[in-house]
Amino acid sequence: MTKSENFYVTSSYDNIVKTVTIAIWILLIAESIFFIYLFSTVIFLSSLSIILVVFILSISLIILLVPFLFKPKGFRLAFEEFTIERTLNTITIPYAQISTIQRGKWTWKAIRLGGSGGLYGYLGLFHFFGIGRVWMYVTNRHEMVLIETDSGKKYAVSPEDPDDFVVKLRGKLV
């Protein structure tokens, strides 16, 4: 792969991410249906109950929508930069700033500092013991790649065929 070629790879969900995502969807839909039923039949229908139903539905929608907008859709190796493509706030890292690239190994020895811990993936800022703070854009724990910049900022991504991805990304750094 030459430096001028453009390479794009997607990211798939592992079984835990699929299970957590489906479970949260089911839970929030069931909870919303329950409260709609409760406020429309059992409790006297008033403007307060309508406000509560709208509030609960809004919170459920926010819980489902926000992580979806920030999950990685794919990863692009362009001419001069590596890109983590998301619906909102695409992240670019110039190749000149990348210092190390290696296959990552998942561990549960981590603390989520902010983001999603399973809904649509592991997204946001995590602290891994022995590694430090890592910006996670991982939808499949078995396909992790760890990228570190010259400034010490670390990113974890999960492209399909991570070994091929590492080879192609290293080729861009030459």
C-alpha positions as CSV (number, residue, x, y, z in Angstrom):
1,M,0.0,0.0,0.0
2,T,1.5,3.3,-1.0
3,K,1.3,6.4,1.0
4,S,-1.2,8.0,-1.4
5,E,-3.7,5.1,-1.3
6,N,-6.9,5.5,0.7
7,F,-8.0,2.6,2.9
8,Y,-11.3,2.2,4.8
9,V,-12.3,-0.6,7.2
10,T,-15.4,-1.0,9.3
11,S,-15.9,-2.2,12.8
12,S,-18.2,-5.0,13.9
13,Y,-19.8,-5.8,17.3
14,D,-18.6,-8.6,19.5
15,N,-21.1,-10.8,21.4
16,I,-21.0,-8.8,24.7
17,V,-21.6,-5.5,22.9
18,K,-24.5,-7.1,20.9
19,T,-26.0,-8.5,24.1
20,V,-25.6,-5.3,26.2
21,T,-27.1,-3.2,23.3
22,I,-30.1,-5.4,22.8
23,A,-30.7,-5.7,26.5
24,I,-30.6,-2.0,27.0
25,W,-33.0,-1.4,24.1
26,I,-35.4,-4.0,25.5
27,L,-35.2,-2.6,29.0
28,L,-35.8,1.0,27.9
29,I,-38.7,0.1,25.6
30,A,-40.3,-2.0,28.3
31,E,-39.8,0.7,30.9
32,S,-41.3,3.3,28.6
33,I,-44.3,1.1,27.8
34,F,-44.8,0.4,31.5
35,F,-44.8,4.1,32.4
36,I,-47.1,5.0,29.5
37,Y,-49.5,2.3,30.7
38,L,-49.2,3.4,34.3
39,F,-49.8,7.1,33.7
40,S,-52.6,6.6,31.2
41,T,-54.7,4.0,33.1
42,V,-53.8,3.6,36.8
43,I,-52.9,7.2,37.7
44,F,-55.4,9.9,36.9
45,L,-54.4,11.4,33.5
46,S,-53.2,14.9,34.2
47,S,-50.8,17.4,32.7
48,L,-48.2,16.3,35.2
49,S,-48.5,12.6,34.1
50,I,-48.2,13.7,30.5
51,I,-45.1,15.7,31.3
52,L,-43.6,12.7,33.2
53,V,-44.2,10.4,30.2
54,V,-42.6,12.8,27.8
55,F,-39.7,13.2,30.2
56,I,-39.2,9.4,30.6
57,L,-39.4,8.9,26.8
58,S,-36.9,11.7,26.2
59,I,-34.4,10.3,28.7
60,S,-34.7,6.8,27.1
61,L,-34.2,8.3,23.6
62,I,-31.2,10.3,24.8
63,I,-29.7,7.1,26.4
64,L,-30.0,5.2,23.1
65,L,-29.2,8.0,20.7
66,V,-26.1,9.7,22.2
67,P,-23.8,6.7,22.3
68,F,-25.0,5.7,18.8
69,L,-23.9,9.1,17.4
70,F,-20.4,8.8,18.9
71,K,-19.7,5.1,18.0
72,P,-17.2,4.4,15.3
73,K,-18.6,3.7,11.9
74,G,-15.2,2.9,10.5
75,F,-11.5,3.8,10.3
76,R,-9.8,5.5,7.3
77,L,-6.2,5.6,6.4
78,A,-6.0,8.6,4.1
79,F,-3.1,10.5,2.5
80,E,-1.7,12.2,5.6
81,E,-3.9,11.2,8.5
82,F,-5.7,8.4,10.3
83,T,-9.5,9.0,10.8
84,I,-11.9,7.6,13.2
85,E,-15.2,8.2,11.4
86,R,-18.3,8.7,13.6
87,T,-21.7,10.3,12.9
88,L,-20.7,13.2,15.2
89,N,-17.2,14.6,15.7
90,T,-14.9,12.6,13.4
91,I,-11.4,12.3,14.9
92,T,-8.3,12.7,12.8
93,I,-4.7,11.9,13.9
94,P,-1.9,13.0,11.5
95,Y,0.5,10.2,10.8
96,A,3.4,12.5,11.8
97,Q,2.0,12.5,15.4
98,I,1.7,8.7,15.8
99,S,4.6,7.1,17.7
100,T,3.5,3.5,18.3
101,I,1.0,1.1,16.9
102,Q,0.4,-2.3,18.4
103,R,-2.3,-5.0,18.8
104,G,-4.2,-4.4,22.0
105,K,-5.3,-7.1,24.4
106,W,-8.6,-6.6,26.3
107,T,-8.6,-6.6,30.1
108,W,-11.4,-5.9,32.6
109,K,-8.8,-4.1,34.8
110,A,-10.1,-0.7,33.8
111,I,-12.2,2.2,35.0
112,R,-14.5,4.0,32.7
113,L,-14.0,7.7,33.2
114,G,-16.6,8.8,30.8
115,G,-18.5,7.2,27.9
116,S,-20.3,4.0,27.2
117,G,-19.3,0.7,28.8
118,G,-21.0,-1.7,26.4
119,L,-23.9,0.1,24.7
120,Y,-22.8,0.2,21.0
121,G,-19.2,-0.6,22.2
122,Y,-16.7,0.7,24.6
123,L,-16.6,4.4,23.8
124,G,-15.0,7.3,25.6
125,L,-12.2,7.8,28.1
126,F,-11.1,4.7,30.1
127,H,-8.2,4.2,32.5
128,F,-6.5,0.8,32.1
129,F,-4.1,-0.3,34.8
130,G,-0.6,-0.7,33.4
131,I,-1.5,1.4,30.3
132,G,-3.0,4.6,31.5
133,R,-5.8,6.7,30.0
134,V,-7.0,5.5,26.7
135,W,-9.6,7.0,24.4
136,M,-11.7,4.0,23.4
137,Y,-13.5,3.5,20.0
138,V,-13.9,-0.2,20.4
139,T,-16.9,-2.3,19.2
140,N,-15.1,-5.6,19.3
141,R,-12.7,-6.4,22.2
142,H,-11.0,-9.1,20.2
143,E,-9.8,-6.8,17.4
144,M,-8.2,-4.0,19.4
145,V,-5.4,-1.9,18.1
146,L,-3.6,0.6,20.4
147,I,-2.3,3.8,18.9
148,E,-0.1,6.3,20.8
149,T,0.8,9.8,19.7
150,D,4.0,11.7,20.4
151,S,2.1,13.7,23.1
152,G,1.3,10.4,25.0
153,K,-2.4,10.4,24.0
154,K,-3.6,6.8,23.5
155,Y,-6.4,5.6,21.3
156,A,-7.9,2.1,21.1
157,V,-9.8,1.1,17.9
158,S,-11.2,-2.1,16.7
159,P,-11.0,-2.5,12.9
160,E,-12.0,-5.7,11.2
161,D,-8.8,-7.7,10.4
162,P,-6.7,-5.8,12.9
163,D,-3.4,-7.4,11.9
164,D,-3.8,-6.2,8.3
165,F,-4.8,-2.8,9.6
166,V,-1.7,-2.5,11.7
167,V,0.5,-3.4,8.7
168,K,-1.2,-0.8,6.5
169,L,-1.1,1.9,9.2
170,R,2.6,1.2,9.8
171,G,3.2,1.5,6.1
172,K,1.7,5.0,6.1
173,L,4.2,6.1,8.8
174,V,7.2,5.3,6.6
